[in-house]
Amino acid sequence: MERLTYSVKVSLDVKEKVKDFCERYGIKQGYFVETALSEQLAREETVQDILELKRLKDLEP
């Protein structure tokens, strides 16, 4: 898998929480953030699928 840098601005509070959590549990921050983003994307896709099914059901006679 190709790797690249992806920069975003986050609050200092979030940055410190991620840093502290990763240090406490011995997790690399890059791995933690990538996993969190992937899991959130999967959840959001599920929500969008459910909303689309609801819209289609509402169109049925």
ZILIN-V606070 format. One record per backbone hydrogen bond with DSSP energy under -1.0 kcal/mol. CO is the residue of the C=O (numbers start at 1). NH is the residue of the N-H. Records with the same first field share a line. If there is no record, write none. Layout:
CO->NH  NH
//
This chain:
11->15
12->16
13->17
14->18
15->19
16->20
17->21
18->22
19->23
20->24
21->25
22->27
28->32
29->33
30->34
31->35
32->36
33->37
34->38
35->39
36->40
37->41
38->42
39->43
40->44
41->45
42->46
43->47
44->48
45->49
46->50
47->51
48->52
49->53
50->54
51->55
52->56
53->57
54->58
//
